[in-house]
Amino acid sequence: MVQISRIQELREEIGDDDMRAVLDIFQAEAEQVILSLDLLTDDNAYEKAIHFLRSGALNLGLLSLASEAESMRHIPKPRRAAAAQNLKRTLDASFDKLNPFFITAA
């Protein structure tokens, strides 16, 4: 689920172009973090990665992504790769929902 009211609030504060840039940066960084999740052997580094994903998603109104990231906090290491794939699908689905919101008529 995407909290459209949060997206609208941020767009009003920083403008369409800057909002799109923020979303693009978060998407790229989140993809890299998700790809690294199953490789992280240090629990502290894993927790920081999950925190980045969850807090960034909440700040941007990406509620499904935040919830999915939160659910990964206590996943055992052998299941992290599969969970990361699910998280990537949630990230992609969230941005699929956002893209039409930024398409404007020429």
KEDRENRO-149475 format. One record per residue: residue number from 1; chain; x, y, z of N, C-alpha, C, CB in turn. Coordinates in nm, 2 decimals. Glycine has a CB too. Example, Ala and Ser with C-alpha at 12.3 -4.5 7.8 and 13.67 -1.06 7.14 Angstrom:
% residues 2
n,chain,nc1,nc2,nc3,cac1,cac2,cac3,cc1,cc2,cc3,cbc1,cbc2,cbc3
1,A,1.32,-0.57,0.78,1.23,-0.45,0.78,1.32,-0.33,0.78,1.13,-0.45,0.90 .
2,A,1.28,-0.22,0.71,1.37,-0.11,0.71,1.29,0.00,0.79,1.41,-0.06,0.57 .
//
This chain:
% residues 106
n,chain,nc1,nc2,nc3,cac1,cac2,cac3,cc1,cc2,cc3,cbc1,cbc2,cbc3
1,A,0.08,-0.12,0.00,0.00,0.00,0.00,0.09,0.13,0.00,-0.10,0.00,0.12 .
2,A,0.05,0.22,-0.08,0.12,0.35,-0.08,0.02,0.46,-0.02,0.16,0.38,-0.23 .
3,A,0.08,0.53,0.07,0.00,0.64,0.13,0.01,0.77,0.04,0.05,0.67,0.27 .
4,A,-0.09,0.78,-0.05,-0.08,0.89,-0.15,-0.09,1.02,-0.08,-0.20,0.87,-0.24 .
5,A,-0.15,1.03,0.03,-0.16,1.16,0.10,-0.02,1.21,0.14,-0.25,1.16,0.22 .
6,A,0.07,1.11,0.18,0.21,1.15,0.22,0.29,1.19,0.09,0.28,1.03,0.29 .
7,A,0.27,1.12,-0.02,0.33,1.16,-0.14,0.29,1.30,-0.18,0.30,1.06,-0.26 .
8,A,0.16,1.33,-0.17,0.11,1.46,-0.21,0.17,1.57,-0.12,-0.04,1.47,-0.20 .
9,A,0.18,1.54,0.01,0.23,1.63,0.11,0.38,1.66,0.07,0.22,1.57,0.25 .
10,A,0.46,1.56,0.05,0.60,1.58,0.01,0.61,1.66,-0.12,0.67,1.45,0.00 .
11,A,0.53,1.63,-0.22,0.53,1.70,-0.35,0.50,1.85,-0.33,0.43,1.64,-0.45 .
12,A,0.41,1.88,-0.24,0.38,2.02,-0.21,0.49,2.09,-0.14,0.25,2.03,-0.13 .
13,A,0.56,2.02,-0.06,0.68,2.08,0.01,0.80,2.10,-0.07,0.71,1.99,0.13 .
14,A,0.83,2.00,-0.16,0.96,2.01,-0.23,0.94,2.02,-0.38,1.04,1.89,-0.20 .
15,A,0.82,2.00,-0.43,0.80,2.01,-0.58,0.81,1.87,-0.65,0.89,2.11,-0.64 .
16,A,0.75,1.87,-0.77,0.74,1.74,-0.84,0.88,1.69,-0.88,0.66,1.76,-0.97 .
17,A,0.97,1.78,-0.93,1.10,1.73,-0.98,1.18,1.68,-0.86,1.17,1.85,-1.05 .
18,A,1.19,1.75,-0.75,1.27,1.71,-0.64,1.21,1.58,-0.58,1.28,1.82,-0.53 .
19,A,1.07,1.57,-0.57,1.01,1.45,-0.52,1.05,1.33,-0.61,0.86,1.47,-0.51 .
20,A,1.04,1.34,-0.74,1.08,1.23,-0.82,1.23,1.20,-0.80,1.06,1.27,-0.97 .
21,A,1.31,1.30,-0.78,1.46,1.27,-0.76,1.47,1.19,-0.62,1.54,1.40,-0.75 .
22,A,1.40,1.23,-0.52,1.41,1.16,-0.39,1.36,1.02,-0.41,1.32,1.24,-0.29 .
23,A,1.25,1.00,-0.48,1.20,0.86,-0.50,1.30,0.78,-0.58,1.07,0.87,-0.57 .
24,A,1.36,0.84,-0.68,1.46,0.76,-0.77,1.58,0.72,-0.68,1.50,0.85,-0.89 .
25,A,1.63,0.82,-0.60,1.74,0.79,-0.52,1.71,0.68,-0.42,1.79,0.91,-0.44 .
26,A,1.60,0.69,-0.35,1.56,0.59,-0.25,1.54,0.45,-0.32,1.43,0.63,-0.18 .
27,A,1.48,0.45,-0.44,1.46,0.32,-0.51,1.59,0.26,-0.54,1.38,0.34,-0.64 .
28,A,1.69,0.33,-0.59,1.82,0.28,-0.63,1.89,0.23,-0.50,1.90,0.39,-0.70 .
29,A,1.89,0.31,-0.40,1.96,0.27,-0.28,1.89,0.15,-0.21,1.97,0.38,-0.18 .
30,A,1.76,0.14,-0.21,1.69,0.03,-0.15,1.71,-0.10,-0.23,1.53,0.06,-0.15 .
31,A,1.72,-0.09,-0.36,1.75,-0.21,-0.44,1.89,-0.26,-0.40,1.75,-0.17,-0.59 .
32,A,1.99,-0.17,-0.39,2.12,-0.22,-0.35,2.12,-0.28,-0.21,2.22,-0.10,-0.35 .
33,A,2.05,-0.22,-0.12,2.05,-0.28,0.02,1.98,-0.41,0.02,1.97,-0.18,0.11 .
34,A,1.87,-0.42,-0.06,1.80,-0.55,-0.06,1.89,-0.66,-0.12,1.67,-0.54,-0.15 .
35,A,1.96,-0.62,-0.22,2.05,-0.72,-0.28,2.16,-0.77,-0.18,2.12,-0.66,-0.41 .
36,A,2.19,-0.69,-0.09,2.30,-0.72,0.01,2.25,-0.80,0.13,2.37,-0.60,0.05 .
37,A,2.12,-0.80,0.15,2.06,-0.86,0.27,2.11,-1.00,0.30,1.92,-0.85,0.27 .
38,A,2.10,-1.08,0.20,2.14,-1.22,0.23,2.29,-1.24,0.24,2.09,-1.31,0.12 .
39,A,2.37,-1.14,0.21,2.51,-1.15,0.22,2.57,-1.10,0.35,2.58,-1.07,0.11 .
40,A,2.48,-1.03,0.42,2.53,-0.97,0.55,2.53,-1.07,0.66,2.43,-0.85,0.59 .
41,A,2.65,-1.10,0.71,2.67,-1.20,0.82,2.67,-1.14,0.95,2.80,-1.27,0.79 .
42,A,2.69,-1.01,0.96,2.69,-0.94,1.09,2.54,-0.89,1.12,2.78,-0.81,1.09 .
43,A,2.49,-0.94,1.23,2.35,-0.90,1.27,2.33,-0.75,1.28,2.31,-0.97,1.40 .
44,A,2.43,-0.68,1.33,2.42,-0.54,1.35,2.40,-0.47,1.21,2.54,-0.48,1.42 .
45,A,2.48,-0.51,1.11,2.47,-0.45,0.98,2.34,-0.49,0.92,2.59,-0.51,0.89 .
46,A,2.29,-0.61,0.94,2.16,-0.65,0.89,2.05,-0.56,0.95,2.14,-0.80,0.92 .
47,A,2.06,-0.54,1.08,1.96,-0.46,1.15,1.96,-0.32,1.09,1.98,-0.46,1.30 .
48,A,2.08,-0.26,1.07,2.09,-0.13,1.01,2.03,-0.12,0.87,2.24,-0.08,1.01 .
49,A,2.05,-0.22,0.79,2.00,-0.23,0.66,1.84,-0.23,0.66,2.05,-0.35,0.58 .
50,A,1.79,-0.31,0.75,1.64,-0.32,0.77,1.59,-0.19,0.81,1.61,-0.43,0.86 .
51,A,1.66,-0.13,0.91,1.61,0.00,0.96,1.61,0.11,0.85,1.71,0.05,1.07 .
52,A,1.71,0.11,0.76,1.72,0.20,0.65,1.59,0.18,0.56,1.85,0.19,0.57 .
53,A,1.57,0.06,0.53,1.45,0.03,0.44,1.32,0.07,0.50,1.45,-0.12,0.40 .
54,A,1.30,0.03,0.63,1.18,0.06,0.69,1.15,0.21,0.71,1.17,-0.01,0.83 .
55,A,1.25,0.28,0.77,1.24,0.42,0.80,1.22,0.50,0.67,1.35,0.47,0.88 .
56,A,1.30,0.47,0.57,1.29,0.54,0.44,1.15,0.52,0.38,1.40,0.49,0.34 .
57,A,1.11,0.39,0.38,0.97,0.36,0.33,0.86,0.44,0.40,0.95,0.21,0.33 .
58,A,0.87,0.44,0.53,0.77,0.51,0.61,0.77,0.66,0.58,0.80,0.49,0.76 .
59,A,0.89,0.72,0.57,0.90,0.86,0.54,0.84,0.90,0.40,1.05,0.91,0.54 .
60,A,0.84,0.80,0.31,0.79,0.83,0.18,0.65,0.78,0.16,0.88,0.76,0.08 .
61,A,0.59,0.72,0.26,0.45,0.67,0.25,0.44,0.54,0.18,0.37,0.77,0.17 .
62,A,0.55,0.46,0.18,0.55,0.33,0.12,0.52,0.23,0.23,0.68,0.30,0.04 .
63,A,0.40,0.22,0.27,0.36,0.14,0.39,0.38,-0.01,0.37,0.22,0.17,0.42 .
64,A,0.35,-0.06,0.26,0.37,-0.21,0.24,0.52,-0.24,0.25,0.31,-0.25,0.10 .
65,A,0.60,-0.16,0.19,0.74,-0.19,0.19,0.79,-0.18,0.34,0.82,-0.09,0.10 .
66,A,0.75,-0.08,0.41,0.79,-0.06,0.55,0.75,-0.18,0.63,0.73,0.07,0.61 .
67,A,0.63,-0.23,0.61,0.58,-0.34,0.69,0.66,-0.47,0.65,0.43,-0.36,0.65 .
68,A,0.68,-0.49,0.53,0.76,-0.60,0.48,0.90,-0.60,0.54,0.77,-0.61,0.33 .
69,A,0.96,-0.48,0.54,1.10,-0.47,0.60,1.09,-0.50,0.75,1.15,-0.33,0.57 .
70,A,1.00,-0.45,0.82,0.98,-0.47,0.96,0.97,-0.62,0.99,0.86,-0.40,1.02 .
71,A,0.90,-0.69,0.90,0.88,-0.84,0.92,1.01,-0.92,0.90,0.77,-0.89,0.83 .
72,A,1.11,-0.86,0.84,1.23,-0.92,0.81,1.33,-0.91,0.93,1.30,-0.87,0.69 .
73,A,1.30,-0.84,1.03,1.40,-0.81,1.14,1.44,-0.94,1.20,1.33,-0.72,1.24 .
74,A,1.36,-1.04,1.22,1.40,-1.16,1.29,1.40,-1.28,1.20,1.30,-1.18,1.41 .
75,A,1.42,-1.26,1.08,1.42,-1.38,0.99,1.56,-1.44,1.00,1.40,-1.34,0.84 .
76,A,1.57,-1.58,1.02,1.70,-1.65,1.03,1.78,-1.63,0.90,1.67,-1.79,1.06 .
77,A,1.91,-1.63,0.92,2.00,-1.61,0.80,1.97,-1.71,0.68,2.14,-1.64,0.85 .
78,A,1.94,-1.83,0.70,1.91,-1.92,0.59,1.79,-1.88,0.51,1.90,-2.06,0.64 .
79,A,1.70,-1.80,0.56,1.58,-1.76,0.49,1.58,-1.62,0.44,1.46,-1.78,0.58 .
80,A,1.69,-1.55,0.46,1.70,-1.41,0.42,1.70,-1.39,0.27,1.83,-1.35,0.47 .
81,A,1.76,-1.48,0.19,1.76,-1.46,0.05,1.62,-1.47,-0.01,1.85,-1.57,-0.02 .
82,A,1.54,-1.56,0.03,1.40,-1.57,-0.02,1.32,-1.45,0.03,1.34,-1.70,0.03 .
83,A,1.34,-1.41,0.16,1.27,-1.29,0.21,1.31,-1.16,0.13,1.30,-1.28,0.36 .
84,A,1.44,-1.15,0.10,1.49,-1.04,0.02,1.42,-1.03,-0.12,1.64,-1.04,0.01 .
85,A,1.40,-1.15,-0.18,1.33,-1.15,-0.31,1.19,-1.10,-0.29,1.33,-1.29,-0.37 .
86,A,1.12,-1.14,-0.19,0.99,-1.09,-0.16,0.99,-0.94,-0.14,0.92,-1.16,-0.04 .
87,A,1.09,-0.89,-0.06,1.10,-0.75,-0.04,1.12,-0.67,-0.17,1.21,-0.72,0.06 .
88,A,1.20,-0.73,-0.26,1.23,-0.66,-0.39,1.10,-0.65,-0.47,1.34,-0.74,-0.47 .
89,A,1.02,-0.76,-0.46,0.89,-0.75,-0.53,0.80,-0.65,-0.47,0.82,-0.89,-0.53 .
90,A,0.80,-0.63,-0.34,0.72,-0.53,-0.28,0.77,-0.39,-0.32,0.72,-0.55,-0.12 .
91,A,0.90,-0.37,-0.32,0.96,-0.24,-0.37,0.91,-0.21,-0.51,1.11,-0.25,-0.36 .
92,A,0.92,-0.31,-0.60,0.88,-0.29,-0.74,0.73,-0.25,-0.75,0.91,-0.41,-0.82 .
93,A,0.65,-0.33,-0.67,0.51,-0.30,-0.67,0.47,-0.16,-0.62,0.43,-0.41,-0.59 .
94,A,0.54,-0.12,-0.52,0.52,0.01,-0.46,0.55,0.12,-0.57,0.60,0.04,-0.34 .
95,A,0.66,0.10,-0.64,0.70,0.20,-0.74,0.61,0.20,-0.86,0.84,0.19,-0.77 .
96,A,0.56,0.08,-0.89,0.46,0.07,-1.00,0.34,0.15,-0.97,0.43,-0.08,-1.03 .
97,A,0.30,0.15,-0.84,0.18,0.23,-0.80,0.21,0.38,-0.81,0.14,0.19,-0.66 .
98,A,0.34,0.41,-0.78,0.37,0.56,-0.78,0.39,0.62,-0.92,0.50,0.58,-0.70 .
99,A,0.44,0.54,-1.01,0.48,0.59,-1.14,0.36,0.66,-1.21,0.52,0.48,-1.23 .
100,A,0.24,0.61,-1.22,0.13,0.69,-1.28,0.10,0.82,-1.21,0.01,0.60,-1.29 .
101,A,0.14,0.83,-1.09,0.11,0.95,-1.01,0.20,1.06,-1.06,0.14,0.92,-0.86 .
102,A,0.32,1.03,-1.12,0.41,1.13,-1.17,0.40,1.15,-1.32,0.55,1.09,-1.13 .
103,A,0.32,1.08,-1.38,0.30,1.10,-1.53,0.21,1.22,-1.55,0.25,0.98,-1.60 .
104,A,0.26,1.32,-1.62,0.17,1.44,-1.64,0.16,1.46,-1.79,0.24,1.57,-1.58 .
105,A,0.04,1.52,-1.82,0.01,1.54,-1.97,0.11,1.65,-2.02,-0.13,1.58,-1.98 .
106,A,0.15,1.62,-2.14,0.24,1.72,-2.21,0.17,1.84,-2.26,0.32,1.65,-2.32 .
//
